[in-house]
Every structure is written in C-alpha cells, then in structure tokens.
Amino acid sequence: MSLRWLLVAAAVAVLFTSSWADRRRDPLTEAEILQLREAAQDPETRLKLFVTFARTRLTTMEQLRSDPKTADRGEKTHDALQDFLDIYDELNDNIDTFVKRNADLRKSLPMIIQADGEFESRLRALKSSVDSHSAEASEYEFLLTSALESVETNLADHKELLEEQQEQAKHKKK
C-alpha cells in the first residue's frame, strides 16, 4: 500500500512541476535564441543582442501602456516587465561569464552603460506616470521597483568594470 501512495505522490509531483514549467515562458523568441547561439563566442555581438532584446521589451510595454483599449493592461505590463528583467538578468550573467573568461569588454561596456541609462530613464518615466493606488499598478509595481533597482545597481557595476578593464589594459601595455 505504501508503494502505491509513493507512486501517486510522484505522479502528482510530476504533474505539478510540468504545469508550473508551462506557465513560465521563455522571454526570448526562437529567432532571438538562434541569434544568441550564433554569437555564443563573440561577446560584443552577444551583449549587443541582449541590449536590443531588452530595449524591445520596454518598447512593447510602453506601446501597450499607451493604448487605452488594451485589455488586462496591468497583467500585460507585468509580463513585459518580467520579460525585460529576465533578459536584463541574462545580459548581466553573460557579462559575468565573459569576465571570468578574461574577455576584453571595453568595446561593449560603453554601449551597455548607455543602454543602462536609457533603461533607467524609461523605467523612471513609467514609475512616475503610475497611480500607485490603482488596482492595475498593484499587478506590476513591485516588479517595476525591482527592475529599476537592478538597472541602477548594474549601471554602477558596469561603470566600475569598464574602469577596471581600462586600467588592466594600461598595465598590459607597459
């Protein structure tokens, strides 16, 4: 009898896990994934792609927010913000990976720092335009704050990394 319960529990766990995985979608399209695979060994191209994909998610979010006819705007804003944050986190994971491989990111980092500033500005604009007491805002306000904090923190980290890499390059030349 206990083997039977163990099998039932295992089956329920598998069903629960697969249904949770189905709800969690990949923020990247198949075409974007293919582009990233093709740029796997090229930090400059790969990081530029992540910036482009993150920028696209913010633009999508702004477009749906500006359309008053959008149904479930709060939920869709949440999803677009989550996609942005997932892609932005992946950008930073890739930066960390390339740094561990001693990759020279001095060409890529200024573009990323510029994008960080743009992302911060766009997220601040959204935050200032939101009525924090509305039911719609409650669906994504925490995520918006998290995204803004992540961008602010990573902007400082990216500037510091650029300075470090520039300093290392000076010492290598000597």
TAJOCOR-V465363 format. One record per residue. SS is DSSP state (alpha for helix, beta for strand, coil for the rest). OMEGA is omega in whole degrees, 0 to 359 (999 if undefined). Layout:
BEGIN
ss: (SS:SS)
omega: (OMEGA:OMEGA)
END
This chain:
BEGIN
ss: (coil:alpha:alpha:alpha:alpha:alpha:alpha:alpha:alpha:alpha:alpha:alpha:alpha:alpha:alpha:alpha:alpha:alpha:alpha:alpha:alpha:alpha:alpha:coil:coil:coil:coil:coil:coil:alpha:alpha:alpha:alpha:alpha:alpha:alpha:alpha:alpha:coil:coil:coil:coil:alpha:alpha:alpha:alpha:alpha:alpha:alpha:alpha:alpha:alpha:alpha:alpha:alpha:alpha:alpha:alpha:alpha:alpha:alpha:alpha:alpha:alpha:alpha:alpha:coil:coil:coil:coil:coil:coil:alpha:alpha:alpha:alpha:alpha:alpha:alpha:alpha:alpha:alpha:alpha:alpha:alpha:alpha:alpha:alpha:alpha:alpha:alpha:alpha:alpha:alpha:alpha:alpha:alpha:alpha:alpha:alpha:coil:coil:coil:coil:coil:alpha:alpha:alpha:alpha:alpha:alpha:alpha:alpha:alpha:alpha:alpha:alpha:alpha:alpha:alpha:alpha:alpha:alpha:alpha:alpha:alpha:alpha:alpha:alpha:coil:coil:coil:coil:coil:alpha:alpha:alpha:alpha:coil:coil:alpha:alpha:alpha:alpha:alpha:alpha:alpha:alpha:alpha:alpha:alpha:alpha:alpha:alpha:alpha:alpha:alpha:alpha:alpha:alpha:alpha:alpha:alpha:alpha:alpha:alpha:alpha:alpha:alpha:alpha:alpha:alpha:alpha:coil)
omega: (182:176:178:179:178:178:178:179:179:180:178:179:179:179:180:180:181:178:177:180:179:180:181:184:178:181:181:175:177:180:179:178:179:178:180:178:181:181:187:185:183:184:184:180:183:181:177:178:179:178:179:181:178:179:179:180:177:178:178:180:180:179:181:177:182:180:182:181:181:177:179:183:180:180:180:175:177:182:180:176:179:177:178:184:178:180:179:176:179:174:182:174:178:176:179:179:180:177:178:178:181:178:177:183:184:177:184:188:177:177:180:179:177:178:177:179:178:181:179:181:182:179:177:179:178:182:181:180:186:171:187:179:182:178:180:182:181:181:184:186:179:180:177:178:179:180:180:178:179:180:180:180:182:175:178:179:181:177:179:179:179:178:179:182:177:178:178:180:178:182:178:182:184:999)
END
